[in-house]
């Protein structure tokens, strides 16, 4: 009687399947990490671009404020309103004007002393309260109200060109968190030291400001970005000097 032999079956341990599953999971984790890294980079680039756009808008507002003080248009020439210009361009009519003489300085300071926030038409008294008013949302909203803060080109007639910054086109937008504004504080010098040098023990012609009238200005420019929370703030002191004859 013949004997039948049985071939023993090898047990399948599933090691290969386990290794494949591990590699698939690692591939999924790498893909997820790559997508999140890409998204994070896009967010950084987008935020930086939005801030740069707001920073450039604030710089343009700062230059516009300087032209406003000088009484010049955007081309650097004397500001002369066109027939179709807005009533505020070149500060005509009842719009407050920057002083050219000492007597005008006193009148302007008196006018600003009786208006809300001591600020009108983009011209303000020197702040005696917190200097960084832009960090107080309630105060900033009041400062950005119509007739208090100044928009780009509102008093100089400046317009955006072909390579315009979209943030500067918000002059017609009355929202408190859109576009940008500038404010110019009047800081009169004491008469006794109005035209003296800023430093002592130096030659007589060093740092002679030759101010007429004896006034310095502090300009604050603020521009909002397109994204919530993006804001650029610039501040500088400006003196309008006169060349001696």
Residue pairs with C-beta under 8 A, 6 or more apart in sequence:
46 227
47 227
47 230
50 225
50 226
50 227
50 230
51 225
51 230
51 232
53 165
53 166
53 167
53 225
53 226
54 167
54 180
54 223
54 224
54 225
54 230
54 231
54 232
55 223
55 232
55 234
56 165
57 152
57 165
57 167
57 168
57 179
57 180
57 223
57 232
58 180
58 221
58 222
58 223
58 232
58 233
58 234
59 221
59 234
60 152
60 165
60 168
61 152
61 168
61 180
61 181
61 182
61 221
61 222
61 223
61 234
62 182
62 219
62 221
62 234
62 236
64 74
64 152
64 153
64 156
64 158
64 182
65 122
65 150
65 182
65 184
65 219
65 221
65 238
66 219
66 238
67 73
67 74
67 76
67 79
67 156
67 158
68 91
68 98
68 122
68 150
68 155
68 156
68 184
69 98
69 184
69 217
69 238
69 240
70 240
71 78
71 79
71 90
71 91
71 98
72 78
72 79
72 156
73 79
73 80
73 90
73 156
73 157
73 158
74 153
74 156
74 157
74 158
74 159
79 89
79 90
79 91
79 156
79 157
80 90
81 89
81 90
81 92
81 157
82 89
82 157
85 157
86 154
87 93
87 95
88 95
88 121
88 154
88 155
89 154
89 155
89 156
89 157
90 155
90 156
90 157
91 97
91 98
91 121
91 155
95 121
95 155
96 108
96 111
96 112
96 120
96 121
96 123
97 104
97 108
98 108
98 123
98 184
99 105
99 107
99 108
99 213
99 215
100 213
101 212
101 213
102 213
102 214
104 213
105 186
105 188
105 213
105 214
105 215
108 123
108 186
109 125
109 186
109 188
111 120
112 118
112 119
112 120
112 123
112 124
112 125
112 186
113 125
116 142
116 148
117 124
117 142
117 143
117 148
118 124
118 125
119 125
119 143
119 148
119 149
119 183
120 147
120 148
121 147
121 148
121 150
121 155
122 148
122 149
122 150
122 154
122 155
122 181
122 182
122 183
122 184
123 183
123 184
123 186
124 183
124 184
124 185
124 186
125 185
125 186
126 185
126 186
126 187
126 218
127 133
127 185
130 136
130 139
133 139
133 140
133 143
134 140
134 220
134 222
134 231
134 233
140 176
140 222
141 176
142 148
143 149
143 181
143 183
144 176
144 181
145 176
146 174
148 183
149 181
149 182
149 183
150 181
150 182
150 183
150 184
151 170
151 171
151 179
151 180
151 181
152 158
152 160
152 168
152 171
152 179
152 180
153 159
153 160
153 168
153 171
154 171
160 168
160 169
166 226
167 179
167 180
167 223
167 224
167 225
167 226
168 179
168 180
169 179
170 178
170 179
170 180
171 179
173 179
177 224
178 224
179 223
179 224
180 221
180 222
180 223
180 224
181 221
181 222
182 219
182 220
182 221
182 222
183 219
183 220
184 217
184 218
184 219
185 217
185 218
185 219
185 220
186 215
186 217
187 215
187 216
187 217
187 218
187 237
188 213
188 214
188 215
188 216
189 211
189 214
189 215
189 216
190 214
191 214
194 211
194 214
195 208
195 209
195 210
195 211
195 214
196 208
197 204
197 206
197 207
197 208
198 207
198 209
199 206
199 207
209 239
209 241
210 241
210 242
210 243
210 244
211 239
211 240
211 241
211 242
212 242
215 240
216 237
216 238
216 239
217 237
217 238
217 239
217 240
218 235
218 236
218 237
218 238
219 235
219 236
219 237
219 238
220 233
220 234
220 235
221 233
221 234
221 235
222 231
222 232
222 233
222 234
223 231
223 232
224 230
224 231
225 231
225 232
